Amino acid sequence: MAKKVVIDLMTEDATRKAKARTIAVNEATGLKSADYAGERGNMLEVIAESIDAVRVVDKIKKEAKLQEAKLIRVVDQN
């Protein structure tokens, strides 16, 4: 069963958002999608068979320098 992870990146900086997306994609196994959401596109939604959401957020904070990024939700997808 796939999981949907939603992360608030707390930025509108296109370069940092792209870096965060790359990190999430590289950490996911069985990736189905990785898209921006929200009115300003500052939410990252990743759907994958397996993903460690906490690890992804930690890496985004460090590597994409998005210290304010936070995990919003993790839900099972059918």
N, C-alpha and C positions, 0 to 999 in steps of 0.2 A: 504494500500500500504506500502510495506516494505521500510526501509531506509538503505542505505549503508554509513557507517561512516569510514573514513580513518584517522588514527592518526599516525603521525611520532613520534616514541618513542625515537629517537635519542640515542639509545644504542644498544649494541650487548650482554649485560649481560643477560644471560638466566634466571636467577632468577628474575630480575626486569621485564623482558618481560612477564614472566609467571604471576607475580603479576598484571601487567597491564591488561593482558588478563582476569584474574579472575575478576577484578574490572568491566571491560566492560561487561562480561557475566552476572554478578550479577545485573547490572544496566539495562540490556536490557529486554524487554518484547516481547515474541514471537520470541525468538532467532532462526535464521536460520543457521548462521555460524559465526565463529570468528577465523580467520586465520592470520598468518604472511605473509607478502608479501615484495617485494623489493629484490634487489640483496643480501643484507645482512640480510634479514628477520627482519628489524627494523621498518617496517610499520605494523600496526595492522588494519585489515579490519573486520568490524563487520556489519552483515546484520541482522536486526531485525524489527519487526512490529512497535516497539516504543522504542526510545532511546534518552535521552537528552545528546547530544554530548558534550556540554559545561561542564555539570556536570561531565561526565565521564573523560574528560581531566583534570579538576580541581582535581578530586579524584586521578587520576594517578599521577599527580604532587606531591600531598601531601603524599598519602599512599605508592606508589611505589618508591617515592623519585626520580622521573624523572622530574626535574624542567624544562628541555628543551623540553619536549613533546609538540607537537602542533597539532592542528586540521588542517587537510589538506583539506578535503571536506566532504560534506553531500549531497547525491543524492538520489532521489526516485528510487526504483527498481520495475519493473513490475513482 
